[in-house]
Amino acid sequence: MRGLFTAETVPRLGLVLLKPGSDLMYLFQQGRVLVEPQPESMEGLPSGLVPDARQPLAEDKSLESFFTDERVIRAAGGLSALNLWLERNVKECQYLHSDYHHQELVTLHYPPGAILVCWHCDNQLREQTTTTLSELARSNLITWLISSILTSLGYNKERELSLGELCWWAVYSGIADAITESMAHRALRLPKEPFLSVYRESDIIPMPPAASILQKKIQPAVTASRFANVRNELIVDEQPKVLALRADPESPESFMLLPKHRRWVNEDYTRWVKAQPCEGCRRPADDPHHVIGNGMGGTATKAHDLFVFPLCRECHDKLHADLAAFEQKHGTQLELLFRFLNRALAIGVITKA
């Protein structure tokens, strides 16, 4: 919350008088307040509460397919997080086409998001399909996503989210595949291809996926120096950390009749795993979950560190408390592991030596 004030000074007494009003008294109840000159961008604003920064990305129609992508919604916390955001930020019924509004507010789920309406309007609008409701739900969804992304990046509502930051958040959250080709071109400022009304078949070149466009830009920055461990261990790059598996078909144990099995351990990989989005709820993960059952591990042992996928603390506790219920809701452990390993291989985190 920020305020813009017209100060009255009393030079002889060394005092400055401000009249914030009831809406901004909260600023002065938190202790110290930062004071700075008015920036040029606020010259036309009236005194009082400074509105949040305008978000042009919310008005960009070309980004609607990205904002309404289920992977993007899950990465930001899912519809449950949207419901909580609505309850905290909306104080009245959002459906203004009614003469009467009940004081009790409820969440009305409407594709692609949700809206907050009163109990009376909820009964009237249930099972209805209108363009107004769809636009309102989409606006709520995009506004919440931008707010959530700004918070995830360490910014507040006073900051305007850029397209480059939006793409970086998608990469950081593990959903780079949701970035469209046009978004990647604009974020990287690649030259536009000339438009021709007639093409020869030999001149038609398929558009590369957005992930490959980003990879071409990122790859030159990856350092070439690597250090190798003993057989079947890992090679780690400095930036970003890439794990390269190396097979040893002639290991001493492979010639033994009853070899002693060794548990494969690598803290670099598990540290990266727990930094990825939770495979259950897509919120930030806390733990690398080692697959249990399915022939993995043994008495007082864990599965190899390669057989892990990220889970937040809440989902991790639910899995160990009731494995059957967790797998019925989110899929089996092997399905989640396969999906996570497939992504790690696809984005180059796991490579061959």
Disulfide bonds with the S-S distance in Angstrom:
none
